[in-house]
Amino acid sequence: MQIRMIIKKASASDFDSIRQLNERLLSHESRYDPYLKPADDDYDRWLSKKLRDDNTLFVVAKDSGKVIGYQLSWLENRLYMNGMIGYLCEGFVDENHRRQGICRKMLEETMKWFKDKGVSVIEADINSGNEISIDFLKSRGFFEKSKRMRVEIQ
């Protein structure tokens, strides 16, 4: 399959496509985290607000004008780290377009944006069972620095 792909900052017109990919992401991630719930109106409002936030970067990958992937990141103030870090929140690439370097290109664009914003550290939370994402981020220089723990109280 010949791809005519572009990577660009998302616009409001990309919202519905991002939302559809996000539903697929949540379905995929729910295999690793039973507490994930389907996106609802509150999530849609949050997502729409993030699209307009100057401290947030939504990157989309398009093939022939169709959104086939997205990545959501933002600046986060971590006082214990002496200032701003980049936070890589989530991303998804359509199953039919994987293994073609799309996620890598979106991450490169995101890292460039963070660097332009003066950020020198980027963090991401990944579900423990998502080995593909973990291996991808490790291949890009990320390393494990902490573990998030959870307990269900009765």
HUQUITA-V20685 format. One line per field, one symbol per residue. phi: phi as a letter, one per 30 degrees, with the letter a starting at -180 (. if undefined). psi: psi as a letter, one per 40 degrees, with the letter a starting at -180 (. if undefined). A space follows every 10 residues. Layout:
phi: ???
psi: ???
This chain:
phi: .dcccbcadd beddeddddd dddddddddd dcbdddcedb dddddddddd dcddcbbccb cbchicdcaa bcbadbdced cikdbcccda aabeedcdib iddddddddd dddddddidc bbbbcbdedd dddddddddc jdbdbabccb bccc
psi: hhhgiihihi ideedddddd ddddddddde deheehiiia dddddddddd deheeihhhi hhhfehheii hhiihhhgde efaiihhhdi iihhdeeife eddddddddd ddddddeehe hhiihhhdeg ddddddddee eiiheihhii ihi.
